[in-house]
């Protein structure tokens, strides 16, 4: 039996080259966010008490925003640099990159105010932005999310608020997995030159939006089937004796309060 001519003809299809940098970059960024969300706080075997961490972060953030002199901000920067030095190199690089990017954006926003004669206080805003973002990133690195949400009950927050926080974090992880799967499928199926990148990305976002609506409806149906009455049995922060990490946080907060009073002249 002789094969047809078209079967014996050699294929000479050479797809045109195309750059998939955007898809690859999106995948890497999404995977890094998911890994940070899932493994967040897991590097610390004995993290500090989440209630003390929240009090420290909230109070220090207010002091940073309220400060009018660079002296107190330099003291906060020194403490944050000490905490950053204990982080791995890749984590430290990501934290500094994020904090510097937010500081640059803040500087660009307030740049026109320099011509209005308010340069002294305007220049402090990017500095405060850098310190606040670094503080929040350090909080995320040292304390797991589940302990933070469990510690919210110490501030007498409604149970439904804690339930919304926990559910939101779970849905972010689930939708992130869905988006990563879709982006991987899009990358594997992208052969040759694709001039319509935005419609392809729009399709990924549309599927993720549909998945989000489906998860929301499934959660609502599950709550109705289980006769949800507003009682949420969330995890609770165990009350143990203060560790040396908790004492360091309390002493640092006391030192920053004293420094703020001395430098800002609050009681004078």
RAVENRA-V743948 format. One record per run of one state. SS is the DSSP state (@ for helix, = for strand, . for the rest). FROM is the first residue (numbers start at 1). TO is the last residue. If there is no record, write none. Layout:
ss: (SS;SS)
from: (FROM;FROM)
to: (TO;TO)
This chain:
ss: (.;@;.;@;.;@;.;@;.;@;.;@;.;@;.;@;.;@;.;@;.)
from: (1;5;9;21;39;50;67;70;85;89;117;119;143;145;156;159;190;197;226;244;265)
to: (4;8;20;38;49;66;69;84;88;116;118;142;144;155;158;189;196;225;243;264;268)
